[in-house]
Amino acid sequence: MAEKTDLLSAGAIAKELGISPAQVTKAIKNLNIQPTTKKGACSYYSRDAVQTIQKSIKK
């Protein structure tokens, strides 16, 4: 993605949180988080979604 935004893909969220992409995908499905935007087959999520995912994964 050429432009810099606050939107992140599931893979980028995983990298930022230091967890596996599968954990992020599972959390997104379990929490029923809807993407902020979609570009083709890729879904992008806001910083709020990242915080929600991080809270749900904390042990």
C-alpha positions in Angstrom: 0.0 0.0 0.0 1.6 3.2 -1.1 -0.2 5.7 1.1 0.3 5.7 4.8 -2.9 5.3 6.8 -4.0 3.9 10.2 -5.6 0.9 8.5 -3.9 -2.4 8.9 -4.4 -5.9 7.4 -4.7 -8.9 9.6 -1.1 -9.8 8.8 0.1 -6.4 9.8 -1.9 -6.5 13.0 -0.3 -9.9 13.8 3.2 -8.5 13.1 2.5 -5.4 15.3 1.2 -7.5 18.2 3.8 -10.2 17.8 1.3 -13.1 17.4 0.4 -15.4 14.5 -1.9 -14.3 11.7 -4.1 -17.3 12.6 -4.7 -15.9 16.1 -5.6 -12.5 14.6 -8.0 -14.1 12.1 -9.6 -16.2 14.9 -10.0 -13.1 17.2 -11.6 -11.1 14.3 -14.1 -13.9 13.7 -14.9 -14.5 17.4 -15.4 -10.8 18.1 -17.3 -10.3 14.8 -15.1 -7.3 13.9 -16.0 -5.8 10.5 -13.3 -4.3 8.3 -13.1 -0.6 8.0 -12.5 -0.9 4.3 -11.8 -3.6 1.7 -9.5 -3.4 -1.3 -10.0 -6.4 -3.5 -9.8 -9.5 -1.3 -7.9 -7.7 1.5 -9.7 -6.3 4.6 -8.2 -3.4 6.5 -9.0 -2.7 10.1 -8.8 0.5 12.2 -6.6 1.1 15.3 -9.6 0.6 17.5 -9.9 -3.0 16.1 -6.3 -3.6 16.9 -6.8 -2.6 20.5 -9.9 -4.8 20.8 -8.0 -7.8 19.3 -5.0 -7.1 21.7 -7.3 -7.1 24.7 -9.0 -10.3 23.7 -5.7 -12.1 23.2 -4.1 -11.1 26.5 -3.8 -14.0 28.9 
